Structures are given as C-alpha cells and as structure tokens.
Amino acid sequence: MMRRFTASAALVVVALIVFGACGGSSSRSKKSSTPGSAPVTLTGSVTDKGTKDASSSSSVEIEADDFYFNPTFIKAKPGQTVTVELKNEGKQPHTFTIDGMVDQMLNPAQTMNVQVAVPQSGALNFYCRFHRGRGMQGAIYTTAGSSATGAPTTTGAGSGAGY
C-alpha cells in the first residue's frame, strides 16, 4: 500500500512540475496577441511568434532567431519613427530588411538599433534576406487587417542557401 501511495505522490509532483512550467510567467515582454492570430497578411510562409503593441512607445525590441522574428508583428502609431532594437539570438547571421528603407545584417549575438518610419496607414513587411523562405518575416503595421507592402523578391532571398 505504501509503495502505491509513493508512486502516486511522485506522479502528482511530476504533473505539477510539468503543468506549472507551461503556465509560468516569463521575463520577456508580454505580447498583445498569441501566435497564429496574424493581424496582417503577408505573402509566403510566416513563423508567427506573436504581436506587440508599440503604439505608445518610440522603441521596440525584436529578437532575430533561427528562423523567426519575435515578436513577428509590431503595431505602431501612424507616422511615427520607431527605434527597432535588434538582437540576433540565433546561431546564423540574419538580416533585418525593409525594401527601400533598411537592410542590416546581424551576426550571432550582435545587437543594433535601426530607425523605421511608420507609414500613415497600412503595413511594412520586414524579413531576413537569408531565411525569408523559411518563414522569417513579419510586419510593422498601423491597422489590423491590412496587407504588408514589399513583395517577395525572386533573387534567391529566403532560400536559406549557405545557412
């Protein structure tokens, strides 16, 4: 009888640890939506890591990892200039590219700040030139439901070649 009680108690402890870890808080900033509820339509695949509302801030942190941006979608105030604090937490080099505006490469563990002029309406598509085809893209937007500008390139960007 004691053996059965000990085994049952051990199972309860393991279940509490497993389920407690899933529901625990995180030191990362909170997202305003959950992954999979994309507020903006993008062309191609997207690895959705959620949305952050930065409309009341002049800066936002974006993590570039292997092979996604976190957060993937950034809500911003129309016409504002946002400082994007980039951090490459992956093992591969990545770029933060917005066609005609920004094209910065980050090596692993590198950080940098870039300025992004938010449009008066709509959305801007950002992506990694090396890994776009693997879903490494997102958008800075002013209104949910819009489509991001910046059509996918056909010059091998996102093919993952070499990485």
N, C-alpha and C positions, 0 to 999 in steps of 0.2 A: 504494500500500500504506500509506503514512504517513497519507494522508487517511482511509482506512478505520479505522486504529488510533485516530486523534484523535477521530473521530466516535463510535467505540465507547467510548472512555475518557470522553467527555463524557456519553454515556448512562448509564454506570455512576455517575458523580458525581451526576447529576440523580436517579437512582434512590435513591442513598444519602441524599441530602438529603430527598427526599420521604418515604421509608420511615422515616428517622431522626426526622423531625418527628412522625410519627404515634406513634412509640413512646417519645418523650422524656418526661422527668419533668415534673411540674407543681409550681408553688409552692403551689397550692391544697391544702387538707386532703384526705386520702385518704377515699374512700367505702368502706363495707363491702360494698356490692353494686353491680352495674352497672345502668345504666338498663335498664328493661324487665323487671326481676325484682321487681316491686312486692310488698312484704311485707304490704300492707294493701289491702283492697278499698274503692274509693271509687266513688260514683255519678257518672256523667258522664265526660267526657274528662279525661285527666291527661297532662301533658307531664312524663314521668319523667326526672329528671336524677340519679337515684341515691339511696342511703341512707347516712346517717351514724349511727354508734353513739355516742350521748352519754350512755349509762347510767352512765359513771364520771366524768361532768363535771357541773358545775352551770350551764354555759352552752354555747350552740351558735350559730354564725353561719349565717344564712340569707340568701342573695342573692335579691332580687326583681329579675327582669329582664323583658324584653319577649318572651315572655309565659309565664314559668315561675318556679318557686322551685328553688333549688339549694343544698343537697340538697332533694329532694322529700319524702323520708321520714326521720323522726328517731326512732331508738329511744331511749327514756328509761327510767329506773328508776321503778317504780310508786310513786306518792305523792309524788315529789319535786317541787320547784319549780325550773323551768329558766328561766334568763335567756336569752331569744332576742335575739341581736344582729342586727337587721335592717339591710340595706344595699340601697337601690334603685340598681341599676346600669343600669337601663333609661332610656329616653327618655320614658316615660309615667309619670304618677302611678299608684301601686299601693296596695292596702290589704293589711294582714295581719289577717285576720278569723277568729276562732273564735267561733261563735254563743254568745251569753250570757256570753262571757269577755273577748274582746279585739276591738277594731275600730280600728286605727290606720292613717291614711293617710300615705304617704311620697311626697314629690315626688322627681323625679330627683336623684340624688347625695345624698339625705338618708339619715341613719342614725339609729337609735333602738333602745333596749332595751325589751323588754316581758317581764313575768313570766307564766309559764304553769304552772298547777297540773296536773301529770300525773295522770291517773286511776289507780286501783289496778289496773285491768285494761282491756283494750280499746284504743281509739284516739280521738284528737281530730282532726277534719278542719279544716285551715286553708285559706284561699283568698283571692284578690283579688276584691272585690265587682265590680270593673270588668271583669275578664277571666277569670272562672271558666269561662265557656262556651268559652274558647279553651284550656282545659286548665291554667289557672293555679291549681292546688290541690295539696295534699299532706296529710300526717298526721304527728302525733306519736303513737307507739304504744308499748305495753309488751310485747305478744305478737304475733308474726307470725301471719298468717292471720285476723286479726280484721277486722271492718268498722268504718270510722270513723263516729263519731256526727256529727250535724249534717247534716240533709237539705238538698239544694239548695233555694235559695229560688226563687220563681217571679215575683218582682217586677222582673225585668229584670236582676238581678245576673248578671254574666258575659256580658251581651250584647255588651259592647265598645262600646256606644253612646257616642259622644263621644270615643272614644280609638282 
